[in-house]
């Protein structure tokens, strides 16, 4: 059972590796659910981390219906990530009707080659998960990250079981969203190949002066907090699936 840690910083990558993670999903834009990280972060992570690194290719938050200018950026980001020496790419594209955009996804995965690709949780907002599973397999993706189309993977266990059975090892199924050491064993029993989590630890800013009248953050976290990775949670996850 592989444990993949979603990391938003070099520090988090180092913590994940040091505590037994199998693989890193490297992202920027934590507040948007993960976007393409900076080239500097990709390059330094690759230089300092030995475990596999898969880089998120997502030009913005929001939906997964991309226009031509966004696709152009995604192509260039894939090329840059490959040049940095990463092990794989994470992406996901849908059509307006909620089906997987097979043509564009397959085109990007061809660009990723010879590296491998994970189809991310765009899968969880696809119209028909069983139809989407077959579509993603046809694109050539290596694995699907999914919560079983629920707010948490634990709530999505019935569909995760169904997906693992239907996939029949033609593609890996990785469970993500609300994954913890407490539910790891139950999720592993569904037949999925990997578990994905942030293992997040909210860190308090070192700023002593704080102007309360000028908020910079547009979501729940403030500019006086930032995300790191909990060593204890990563270690507990690794132990939970042994």
LUMDO-443955 format. One record per atom (N, C-alpha, C): residue in three letters; x, y, z. Coordinates in steps of 0.1 Angstrom, whole numbers, padded with zeros to 4 digits, always signed. Example, Ala and Ser with C-alpha at 12.3 -4.5 7.8 and 13.67 -1.06 7.14 Angstrom:
# LUMDO-443955
ALA+0132-0057+0078;ALA+0123-0045+0078;ALA+0132-0033+0078;SER+0128-0022+0071;SER+0137-0011+0071;SER+0129+0000+0079;
//
This chain:
# LUMDO-443955
UNK+0008-0012+0000;UNK+0000+0000+0000;UNK+0009+0012+0000;UNK+0008+0020-0011;UNK+0016+0032-0012;UNK+0009+0044-0004;UNK+0018+0052+0002;UNK+0013+0064+0009;UNK+0018+0076+0001;UNK+0009+0084-0005;UNK+0013+0096-0012;UNK+0009+0108-0004;UNK+0019+0117-0003;UNK+0016+0129+0005;UNK+0016+0141-0004;UNK+0005+0149-0003;UNK+0004+0161-0011;UNK+0012+0172-0004;UNK+0022+0178-0010;UNK+0031+0188-0004;UNK+0030+0201-0012;UNK+0031+0212-0004;UNK+0030+0225-0010;UNK+0043+0233-0007;UNK+0053+0227-0002;UNK+0066+0234+0001;UNK+0077+0224+0001;UNK+0089+0229+0000;UNK+0101+0220+0000;UNK+0102+0214+0014;UNK+0099+0221+0024;UNK+0100+0216+0038;UNK+0090+0204+0039;UNK+0078+0205+0034;UNK+0069+0194+0035;UNK+0074+0182+0027;UNK+0080+0184+0016;UNK+0086+0173+0008;UNK+0096+0165+0017;UNK+0105+0173+0023;UNK+0115+0167+0032;UNK+0110+0159+0043;UNK+0099+0165+0050;UNK+0092+0158+0061;UNK+0086+0145+0056;UNK+0079+0146+0045;UNK+0072+0134+0039;UNK+0082+0123+0037;UNK+0093+0126+0030;UNK+0103+0115+0027;UNK+0109+0110+0040;UNK+0113+0119+0049;UNK+0119+0114+0062;UNK+0111+0105+0070;UNK+0097+0106+0068;UNK+0088+0098+0077;UNK+0082+0087+0070;UNK+0087+0083+0058;UNK+0083+0070+0052;UNK+0073+0071+0041;UNK+0070+0083+0036;UNK+0061+0084+0024;UNK+0066+0077+0012;UNK+0057+0072+0004;UNK+0061+0065-0008;UNK+0063+0074-0020;UNK+0055+0085-0020;UNK+0055+0093-0032;UNK+0050+0107-0028;UNK+0054+0117-0035;UNK+0049+0131-0033;UNK+0041+0136-0045;UNK+0030+0142-0042;UNK+0023+0150-0052;UNK+0026+0165-0048;UNK+0033+0171-0057;UNK+0038+0185-0055;UNK+0029+0195-0061;UNK+0024+0204-0052;UNK+0014+0214-0056;UNK+0018+0228-0052;UNK+0012+0238-0058;UNK+0010+0251-0053;UNK-0004+0253-0050;UNK-0008+0265-0046;UNK-0022+0269-0044;UNK-0030+0260-0035;UNK-0025+0259-0023;UNK-0033+0251-0013;UNK-0047+0255-0011;UNK-0049+0268-0011;UNK-0063+0274-0009;UNK-0072+0270-0021;UNK-0067+0267-0033;UNK-0075+0264-0044;UNK-0076+0249-0047;UNK-0071+0241-0037;UNK-0071+0227-0039;UNK-0060+0221-0047;UNK-0050+0229-0049;UNK-0038+0224-0057;UNK-0037+0230-0071;UNK-0027+0237-0073;UNK-0024+0242-0087;UNK-0009+0239-0090;UNK-0005+0243-0102;UNK+0009+0240-0106;UNK+0019+0248-0097;UNK+0028+0241-0091;UNK+0038+0248-0083;UNK+0048+0255-0091;UNK+0056+0264-0084;UNK+0066+0272-0091;UNK+0077+0262-0096;UNK+0084+0267-0106;UNK+0095+0259-0111;UNK+0106+0258-0101;UNK+0109+0268-0093;UNK+0119+0268-0083;UNK+0116+0257-0073;UNK+0103+0255-0069;UNK+0100+0245-0059;UNK+0102+0231-0066;UNK+0097+0230-0078;UNK+0099+0217-0085;UNK+0114+0213-0086;UNK+0122+0222-0090;UNK+0136+0220-0092;UNK+0143+0216-0078;UNK+0141+0224-0068;UNK+0147+0221-0055;UNK+0142+0208-0049;UNK+0129+0205-0050;UNK+0123+0193-0045;UNK+0130+0181-0052;UNK+0132+0182-0065;UNK+0138+0171-0073;UNK+0153+0169-0069;UNK+0160+0180-0066;UNK+0174+0179-0062;UNK+0175+0173-0048;UNK+0166+0175-0039;UNK+0168+0172-0025;UNK+0160+0160-0020;UNK+0150+0155-0029;UNK+0142+0144-0025;UNK+0144+0132-0034;UNK+0145+0120-0028;UNK+0148+0108-0036;UNK+0136+0100-0040;UNK+0125+0101-0032;UNK+0113+0094-0035;UNK+0106+0100-0048;UNK+0097+0093-0055;UNK+0091+0098-0066;UNK+0083+0111-0064;UNK+0083+0120-0073;UNK+0076+0133-0073;UNK+0067+0134-0085;UNK+0054+0135-0082;UNK+0045+0138-0093;UNK+0040+0153-0092;UNK+0041+0160-0102;UNK+0038+0174-0102;UNK+0024+0177-0107;UNK+0016+0185-0099;UNK+0003+0190-0103;UNK+0004+0199-0115;UNK-0004+0196-0126;UNK-0005+0205-0137;UNK-0020+0210-0137;UNK-0022+0222-0132;UNK-0035+0228-0131;UNK-0033+0243-0131;UNK-0037+0250-0141;UNK-0034+0264-0142;UNK-0041+0273-0133;UNK-0052+0268-0127;UNK-0060+0277-0119;UNK-0069+0268-0110;UNK-0076+0274-0100;UNK-0086+0267-0092;UNK-0099+0267-0100;UNK-0109+0262-0094;UNK-0122+0261-0101;UNK-0125+0248-0108;UNK-0132+0249-0119;UNK-0136+0237-0126;UNK-0124+0231-0134;UNK-0127+0221-0142;UNK-0117+0214-0150;UNK-0119+0214-0165;UNK-0126+0225-0169;UNK-0129+0227-0183;UNK-0120+0239-0187;UNK-0110+0235-0196;UNK-0100+0245-0199;UNK-0100+0250-0213;UNK-0097+0263-0215;UNK-0097+0268-0228;UNK-0083+0267-0235;UNK-0082+0272-0247;UNK-0069+0269-0254;UNK-0057+0276-0248;UNK-0060+0288-0242;UNK-0048+0295-0236;UNK-0044+0287-0223;UNK-0053+0282-0216;UNK-0050+0274-0204;UNK-0043+0261-0208;UNK-0047+0255-0219;UNK-0041+0243-0224;UNK-0026+0245-0228;UNK-0024+0257-0234;UNK-0011+0261-0238;UNK-0002+0262-0226;UNK-0007+0268-0215;UNK+0001+0269-0203;UNK+0004+0255-0197;UNK-0006+0246-0197;UNK-0004+0233-0192;UNK+0006+0225-0200;UNK+0006+0227-0213;UNK+0017+0220-0221;UNK+0031+0225-0217;UNK+0032+0238-0216;UNK+0045+0243-0212;UNK+0049+0239-0198;UNK+0040+0238-0189;UNK+0043+0234-0175;UNK+0047+0219-0175;UNK+0041+0211-0183;UNK+0045+0197-0184;UNK+0060+0196-0189;UNK+0063+0204-0199;UNK+0076+0204-0205;UNK+0087+0208-0194;UNK+0083+0218-0187;UNK+0092+0224-0176;UNK+0094+0213-0165;UNK+0083+0207-0161;UNK+0084+0197-0151;UNK+0093+0185-0155;UNK+0091+0181-0168;UNK+0100+0170-0173;UNK+0114+0174-0173;UNK+0117+0186-0177;UNK+0131+0191-0177;UNK+0137+0191-0163;UNK+0129+0193-0153;UNK+0133+0193-0139;UNK+0136+0179-0134;UNK+0132+0169-0141;UNK+0135+0155-0137;UNK+0125+0149-0128;UNK+0112+0153-0128;UNK+0102+0147-0120;UNK+0099+0133-0125;UNK+0091+0126-0117;UNK+0088+0112-0121;UNK+0074+0111-0128;UNK+0066+0121-0126;UNK+0052+0120-0132;UNK+0045+0133-0131;UNK+0033+0133-0136;UNK+0024+0145-0137;UNK+0011+0141-0132;UNK+0004+0151-0126;UNK-0010+0149-0121;UNK-0019+0159-0129;UNK-0029+0155-0135;UNK-0038+0163-0143;UNK-0052+0158-0144;UNK-0061+0165-0149;UNK-0075+0160-0151;UNK-0083+0171-0159;UNK-0090+0166-0170;UNK-0098+0175-0178;UNK-0111+0169-0180;UNK-0122+0177-0179;UNK-0135+0173-0182;UNK-0141+0182-0193;UNK-0152+0176-0200;UNK-0160+0184-0209;UNK-0171+0191-0201;UNK-0178+0200-0208;UNK-0188+0207-0202;UNK-0200+0199-0197;UNK-0202+0187-0204;UNK-0213+0178-0200;UNK-0209+0169-0188;UNK-0197+0170-0183;UNK-0193+0162-0171;UNK-0186+0149-0175;UNK-0184+0147-0188;UNK-0176+0135-0191;UNK-0161+0138-0192;UNK-0153+0128-0191;UNK-0138+0130-0192;UNK-0135+0135-0207;UNK-0127+0145-0207;UNK-0122+0150-0221;UNK-0111+0141-0225;UNK-0114+0130-0231;UNK-0105+0119-0235;UNK-0094+0125-0245;UNK-0099+0132-0254;UNK-0089+0136-0265;UNK-0078+0145-0259;UNK-0082+0155-0252;UNK-0072+0165-0247;UNK-0064+0159-0236;UNK-0070+0150-0227;UNK-0063+0143-0217;UNK-0052+0134-0223;UNK-0056+0126-0233;UNK-0047+0117-0240;UNK-0036+0125-0247;UNK-0039+0137-0252;UNK-0028+0145-0259;UNK-0018+0149-0248;UNK-0023+0154-0237;UNK-0013+0158-0226;UNK-0005+0146-0221;UNK-0012+0135-0219;UNK-0005+0123-0214;UNK+0006+0119-0224;UNK+0003+0120-0237;UNK+0014+0117-0247;UNK+0026+0127-0245;UNK+0023+0139-0242;UNK+0033+0149-0240;UNK+0041+0145-0227;UNK+0034+0140-0217;UNK+0041+0136-0205;UNK+0051+0124-0207;UNK+0047+0115-0217;UNK+0055+0103-0220;UNK+0070+0107-0221;UNK+0080+0099-0216;UNK+0078+0085-0210;UNK+0074+0085-0196;UNK+0072+0097-0190;UNK+0068+0097-0176;UNK+0053+0093-0175;UNK+0048+0090-0163;UNK+0035+0085-0161;UNK+0026+0097-0156;UNK+0013+0094-0156;UNK+0003+0105-0152;UNK-0008+0099-0143;UNK-0011+0107-0133;UNK-0023+0105-0124;UNK-0034+0114-0129;UNK-0046+0108-0130;UNK-0058+0116-0133;UNK-0064+0120-0119;UNK-0064+0133-0116;UNK-0067+0137-0102;UNK-0083+0138-0100;UNK-0086+0145-0089;UNK-0100+0144-0084;UNK-0110+0152-0093;UNK-0106+0156-0105;UNK-0116+0160-0115;UNK-0126+0148-0117;UNK-0120+0136-0115;UNK-0128+0124-0116;UNK-0140+0124-0107;UNK-0139+0131-0095;UNK-0150+0131-0085;UNK-0161+0140-0089;UNK-0159+0148-0099;UNK-0171+0157-0103;UNK-0175+0153-0117;UNK-0170+0141-0122;UNK-0175+0136-0135;UNK-0189+0131-0133;UNK-0196+0131-0144;UNK-0211+0127-0144;UNK-0213+0113-0140;UNK-0206+0104-0146;UNK-0208+0089-0143;UNK-0195+0083-0140;UNK-0193+0079-0127;UNK-0179+0074-0124;UNK-0175+0062-0131;UNK-0184+0053-0133;UNK-0180+0040-0140;UNK-0176+0043-0155;UNK-0184+0051-0161;UNK-0181+0055-0175;UNK-0167+0063-0175;UNK-0166+0072-0165;UNK-0153+0080-0164;UNK-0141+0071-0162;UNK-0143+0060-0154;UNK-0132+0051-0152;UNK-0127+0045-0165;UNK-0136+0041-0173;UNK-0132+0035-0186;UNK-0125+0046-0195;UNK-0131+0058-0194;UNK-0125+0068-0203;UNK-0111+0072-0198;UNK-0108+0072-0185;UNK-0095+0075-0180;UNK-0085+0064-0184;UNK-0090+0052-0183;UNK-0081+0041-0187;UNK-0077+0042-0202;UNK-0086+0046-0210;UNK-0083+0048-0225;UNK-0073+0059-0227;UNK-0072+0069-0218;UNK-0063+0080-0220;UNK-0049+0076-0218;UNK-0046+0065-0211;UNK-0033+0061-0208;UNK-0028+0065-0195;UNK-0036+0070-0186;UNK-0032+0074-0173;UNK-0028+0062-0165;UNK-0019+0064-0155;UNK-0015+0053-0147;UNK-0024+0050-0135;UNK-0030+0061-0130;UNK-0038+0059-0118;UNK-0049+0070-0117;UNK-0059+0068-0109;UNK-0069+0078-0106;UNK-0069+0081-0091;UNK-0069+0094-0088;UNK-0071+0098-0074;UNK-0086+0102-0072;UNK-0092+0095-0062;UNK-0106+0097-0061;UNK-0111+0095-0046;UNK-0121+0103-0042;UNK-0127+0101-0029;UNK-0140+0092-0030;UNK-0142+0086-0042;UNK-0154+0079-0044;UNK-0166+0088-0046;UNK-0163+0100-0052;UNK-0173+0110-0055;UNK-0181+0115-0043;UNK-0174+0114-0031;UNK-0180+0120-0019;UNK-0170+0130-0013;UNK-0175+0137-0003;UNK-0167+0147+0004;UNK-0155+0141+0010;UNK-0155+0129+0014;UNK-0144+0122+0020;UNK-0143+0108+0015;UNK-0131+0102+0014;UNK-0129+0089+0009;UNK-0137+0079+0018;UNK-0137+0081+0031;UNK-0145+0072+0040;UNK-0159+0071+0036;UNK-0165+0082+0033;UNK-0179+0082+0028;UNK-0180+0076+0014;UNK-0170+0076+0007;UNK-0170+0070-0007;UNK-0166+0056-0008;UNK-0165+0049+0003;UNK-0160+0035+0003;UNK-0168+0026-0006;UNK-0181+0027-0006;UNK-0189+0018-0015;UNK-0184+0019-0030;UNK-0183+0032-0035;UNK-0178+0034-0048;UNK-0164+0030-0050;UNK-0155+0033-0040;UNK-0141+0029-0041;UNK-0140+0014-0044;UNK-0148+0006-0036;UNK-0148-0008-0038;UNK-0152-0012-0053;UNK-0162-0005-0057;UNK-0167-0008-0071;UNK-0157-0004-0081;UNK-0151+0007-0080;UNK-0141+0012-0089;UNK-0129+0002-0089;UNK-0124-0002-0078;UNK-0113-0011-0077;UNK-0116-0024-0084;UNK-0128-0029-0082;UNK-0133-0042-0088;UNK-0134-0040-0103;UNK-0140-0029-0108;UNK-0141-0028-0122;UNK-0128-0025-0129;UNK-0119-0018-0122;UNK-0106-0015-0128;UNK-0098-0028-0130;UNK-0099-0037-0121;UNK-0093-0050-0122;UNK-0078-0049-0126;UNK-0071-0040-0119;UNK-0057-0037-0121;UNK-0053-0032-0135;UNK-0063-0028-0142;UNK-0059-0021-0155;UNK-0054-0007-0153;UNK-0058-0001-0141;UNK-0053+0012-0137;UNK-0053+0012-0122;UNK-0044+0020-0116;UNK-0044+0020-0101;UNK-0055+0030-0096;UNK-0061+0026-0085;UNK-0071+0035-0078;UNK-0064+0040-0065;UNK-0064+0053-0063;UNK-0058+0059-0051;UNK-0069+0067-0044;UNK-0071+0063-0031;UNK-0081+0070-0023;UNK-0076+0083-0017;UNK-0083+0094-0018;UNK-0079+0106-0012;UNK-0091+0114-0007;UNK-0088+0123+0002;UNK-0098+0133+0008;UNK-0102+0127+0022;UNK-0098+0134+0032;UNK-0101+0130+0046;UNK-0095+0117+0050;UNK-0084+0113+0044;UNK-0076+0101+0048;UNK-0068+0103+0060;UNK-0069+0094+0070;UNK-0062+0096+0083;UNK-0057+0082+0087;UNK-0048+0082+0097;UNK-0044+0069+0102;UNK-0055+0061+0108;UNK-0066+0068+0113;UNK-0077+0061+0119;UNK-0086+0053+0108;UNK-0086+0058+0096;UNK-0095+0051+0086;UNK-0087+0044+0075;UNK-0073+0045+0077;UNK-0065+0039+0066;UNK-0067+0024+0064;UNK-0069+0016+0075;UNK-0071+0002+0073;UNK-0084-0001+0066;UNK-0095+0007+0069;UNK-0108+0005+0062;UNK-0107+0008+0048;UNK-0100+0019+0044;UNK-0098+0023+0030;UNK-0090+0012+0023;UNK-0079+0007+0029;UNK-0071-0003+0023;UNK-0079-0015+0019;UNK-0089-0019+0027;UNK-0097-0030+0025;UNK-0106-0029+0013;UNK-0107-0017+0007;UNK-0116-0016-0005;UNK-0109-0021-0017;UNK-0096-0024-0017;UNK-0089-0029-0028;UNK-0081-0018-0036;UNK-0081-0005-0030;UNK-0073+0005-0037;UNK-0058+0003-0035;UNK-0051+0009-0044;UNK-0036+0006-0045;UNK-0028+0016-0036;UNK-0034+0027-0033;UNK-0026+0038-0026;UNK-0036+0047-0018;UNK-0030+0054-0008;UNK-0038+0063+0000;UNK-0030+0077-0002;UNK-0038+0087-0003;UNK-0033+0101-0006;UNK-0038+0110+0005;UNK-0029+0118+0011;UNK-0033+0128+0021;UNK-0023+0139+0022;UNK-0028+0150+0028;UNK-0019+0162+0030;UNK-0011+0160+0043;UNK-0017+0153+0053;UNK-0011+0152+0066;UNK-0008+0166+0071;UNK-0017+0175+0070;UNK-0014+0189+0072;UNK-0012+0193+0086;UNK-0004+0203+0088;UNK-0001+0209+0101;UNK-0001+0224+0098;UNK-0011+0231+0104;UNK-0012+0245+0102;UNK-0002+0252+0111;UNK+0007+0260+0105;UNK+0018+0267+0113;UNK+0014+0281+0115;UNK+0017+0286+0126;UNK+0015+0301+0129;UNK+0026+0309+0124;UNK+0022+0320+0119;UNK+0032+0330+0113;UNK+0041+0335+0124;UNK+0054+0338+0120;UNK+0063+0344+0130;UNK+0062+0359+0131;UNK+0052+0365+0123;UNK+0050+0379+0124;UNK+0045+0384+0137;UNK+0052+0393+0143;UNK+0048+0399+0156;UNK+0038+0411+0153;UNK+0041+0419+0143;UNK+0032+0430+0140;UNK+0021+0424+0130;UNK+0009+0426+0133;UNK-0002+0421+0124;UNK-0013+0431+0123;UNK-0014+0436+0111;UNK-0024+0447+0108;UNK-0038+0440+0106;UNK-0047+0441+0115;UNK-0060+0434+0114;UNK-0069+0440+0103;UNK-0066+0451+0097;UNK-0075+0458+0088;UNK-0073+0455+0074;UNK-0062+0447+0071;UNK-0059+0445+0057;UNK-0057+0430+0054;UNK-0068+0422+0053;UNK-0067+0408+0050;UNK-0062+0405+0036;UNK-0053+0396+0034;UNK-0047+0393+0021;UNK-0053+0380+0016;UNK-0057+0371+0025;UNK-0062+0358+0021;UNK-0077+0359+0017;UNK-0081+0351+0007;UNK-0094+0351+0002;UNK-0102+0339+0007;UNK-0096+0330+0015;UNK-0103+0318+0020;UNK-0101+0317+0035;UNK-0104+0305+0040;UNK-0104+0304+0054;UNK-0091+0307+0061;UNK-0080+0303+0056;UNK-0067+0306+0063;UNK-0064+0321+0061;UNK-0057+0326+0071;UNK-0052+0340+0071;UNK-0038+0340+0066;UNK-0033+0353+0064;UNK-0019+0354+0059;UNK-0010+0352+0071;UNK-0015+0349+0083;UNK-0007+0346+0094;UNK-0007+0331+0098;UNK-0010+0323+0088;UNK-0010+0309+0089;UNK-0004+0303+0076;UNK+0002+0292+0077;UNK+0007+0285+0065;UNK+0007+0270+0067;UNK+0007+0262+0056;UNK+0006+0248+0058;UNK+0020+0241+0057;UNK+0022+0232+0066;UNK+0033+0223+0066;UNK+0028+0209+0066;UNK+0037+0199+0069;UNK+0033+0185+0069;UNK+0036+0180+0083;UNK+0027+0172+0089;UNK+0029+0166+0102;UNK+0037+0153+0101;UNK+0049+0153+0107;UNK+0058+0141+0108;UNK+0050+0130+0114;UNK+0043+0133+0125;UNK+0036+0123+0132;UNK+0025+0116+0124;UNK+0018+0124+0116;UNK+0007+0118+0108;UNK+0012+0110+0097;UNK+0023+0114+0091;UNK+0029+0106+0080;UNK+0034+0093+0086;UNK+0041+0093+0097;UNK+0046+0081+0103;UNK+0034+0072+0107;UNK+0024+0077+0113;UNK+0012+0069+0117;UNK+0005+0063+0105;UNK+0005+0070+0094;UNK-0001+0064+0081;UNK+0007+0052+0076;UNK+0020+0054+0076;UNK+0029+0043+0072;UNK+0027+0031+0080;UNK+0026+0033+0094;UNK+0024+0022+0103;UNK+0011+0016+0101;UNK+0001+0024+0098;UNK-0013+0019+0098;UNK-0015+0009+0086;UNK-0007+0010+0076;UNK-0010+0002+0064;UNK+0001-0009+0063;UNK+0010-0011+0072;UNK+0020-0021+0072;UNK+0013-0035+0073;
//
